[in-house]
């Protein structure tokens, strides 16, 4: 190979002097929109932190138990999110998250009524409500899929590191928007059968194309 030959130029944008990886998210889709999402979150290097599959059944480790417990807590922290089928596997988690902003709006209506008097009092000296942030309070933004997954991963990492050092997630996660009831049923069945199919699928990408 002639090293003096011109090399193809990489025109991708950089972040912190590293080339960015193209996003797997759909650019025209709001991931705070009402929909069901099939999510897969993998451990770093696909290490089997969460346990093992024995004769088609998942045997969770103490770390796996934490991951399992915290998935159930997602709706407690995000009123717009409900959980459907999910499964903790040795090195990844499959789950269906259903975002319903109407449900969150109903909860926030009660909170807003309680806080409305405080928000009407100006602390800016110009007669505008809402204190420093005005009407653009970031805490009132809709909870997107990425925000929900980020909380889950962060909480898992914090609790797991209390009992075992060295746990890490992959930096990104996989998702599919669930388009209809037929797709929902297929994904539910796939999640249920994941432990049974572990030996066959363990060398394959954990998030199947749908």
Phi, psi and omega in degrees: 000134178274110184289348180276351180292142179296135180268148178299139183278134176268109184266006179293146179292151179254153172226120184056043177066017176239144178290135181283145175272134180302139181290145176271355180284150175287123187295333184265006186250133173274118182277015165256002182288152177296118180184167169263142181231129174268117189243139172233128179238125185252152173285159179296128182068011182054037177286144186273072178286331195271357179132206181213159177261124180238117179050046175079008179236138180281124175253104186282139172281173174304324176293319177298325178295323177295314179299321179293313181297316185288334175299321178295338183276351183306311181297336178290337182255343181226100185293345180269003187236131173241148179261147176242215180300142173205162181208129173271118178255172184306322184229012178199169177232130170256139176199154175254123176247131181248116179266129181222095184293335179298320178296318179294321181300322180295319178293318183289335177300318179295315180296321182295320179299323180288328185263354189299320182296318180294320182292335181281346180275121182282131172246011183258348179080006181239012177082359180271141182281165166099009178066214186296320185272355181061222181275356184257061181282116183296339179289345180263006179290154180293144182274111183275170178301316181299321179295321179294312180295321179299318177298314183299312181298318181294318180293318177301312182301317181298310184289322180295321181290350173286336182244342183204123180276150173104356180286137176213152173263160162299151184292334185240177174223162180257148175210153168230136173282128182274116192273332186201176183295325179297314178297321179300315179296320178298316182291319176303315181294321178299316180296315181299320184274358185303315178297322181296324184266010186303311183298324180286324190260354192297334178268358181265162174302134186290343181247106187285149173290135183237000000 
